[in-house]
Amino acid sequence: MKLLGTLALSISLLAAGGAQADEVLSATNDNTAGKAVGGLTGVMVGGALGGPAGALIGAGVGWLAGWGVQEGTGLSENAYRVRTASGDVQVVRSPNRHFAAGEQVDREGGRLYASGAGKDPARDLCQAPTGPDDAKC
């Protein structure tokens, strides 16, 4: 009986955590990739030059440098400030999809989808560039 109750609770919690209608508040830049590459490079170079202390210092310097390079070159990815159904504001990365402020979205895990669009992976994706003005979508 206890197992059945635990199973029912688990299923109800999973169903409650599904896609909920959220609202996009604004777009913001995401430089996670630059930070990760810079931090990893800094750890390796710093560790080779200064041992464990150098690895820690190199990681911090590399993290900042990676963020700055990605931001400075205009290669930042898309992220959105989203108000959840419970009223919390979160930043959600969405490198391949584009949304406007005020648009209703569904969030499943770490991905945003247009509200009611289902989980169509091709919807709102960037198109292949056709000219020099289309280099970044």
N, C-alpha and C positions, 0 to 999 in steps of 0.2 A: 504494500500500500504506500509506503514511504517513497519507493522508487517511482511509482505512478505520479505521486504529487510533485516530486522533483522534476520529472519529465514534463508535466503540464506547465509548471512554472518556467522551465527553460524555454519551451515553445512559445509561451506568451511573451516572455522578455525578448526573444528573437523577433517576433512579429511586431512588437512595439518599437523596436529599434530600426525598423525598415525605413524606406524612403518617406521623408516628411517634407512638406512644402516649406521652403525657406525663401528669403528675399535677398537679392544682391543689393548691397548698399553702395559699393564702389569698387573700381578696379585698382589694383596695386601691383607693383613689380615683385617678382620672386627671383632671388639670386641663390637659391639653394645649391644648384649645380656648381656654380663658381666657388661657393664657400667650401663645398666638399672637396673639389679638386685642389683648391688652394691649401686647405688644411692637410690633406694627405701628402701633397708635395712638401709642405713645410715640415711635417713630421719626419719624412725621409731625409731631407737635406739637413735639418736641424739635428737629427739623431746622428747622422754621419759626421757632422762637424763638432757637435758638443755633447754627445752622449744623451742620457735621459733628460737632463735639464734642457739641452739644446732642442730635443724633440718637442718638449712642451712649449718652449718659446717659439720654435719654428711653426708649430701647429697654429698658435694664435696669430702670428704674423701672416702665415699663409692663408688663414681663414679670412682675415681682413683684406689681404691683397686679392684673393679670388673674388670676393664680393665686389671690390672696387673695379676690378678689370671687367667683370661681367656687366656691371652697371654702366661703366664708362664707355664701353663699346656698343651699348644699346642692345645687348643680347639677352636682356632680362626676359623671363617668361611671365605668363599671366598668372595672377592670383586675384582672388576676390574676397572682400570683406562681406560676410554673409550673416544676416540675422536669422537665427534658427527659430523654429516654431515655439521654443520655450523662451525666446527673447534674448538669448546669449548672442554675442557677436564673435565670430570666428573668422580666421583667414584660411581659405581653402585654395590650394594650388589647382590650377586648371590650364596646363601648358598648351593644350590643343583645342580648347573650346572657348568661345567668346560669348559674353553675356553683357547686357546693358544694365545700368543702375535701375532698380525697381523691378527687374524681371523676376518672376517666380521660378524657382529651381527645386529640383529634388536632389537630395544628397544620399548617396549610398556608399558607405565607407569613406574613402577620401576623394571621390569623384562627384562632379556636378553634372546634372542633366537638365535640359529644359523641362519644365513641369508638364507632366502628361505626355512626354515624348517617348516614354519607355526607355529602354536601354540600347537604343540604336547607336552603335559605335561610329557610324559615318556622319551622324548629325552634328552640325556646327564645327566640323574639323576644318583645318586650314586647307585651302586648295593649293595645288602645285603652282609655283610662281610662273607667270607668263612674260614678265618683263622686269626691268631694273627697279621699278616702283613697287613690285610685289615681293621683294626679297624677304620681308618680314610681314607676316599676317597678324 
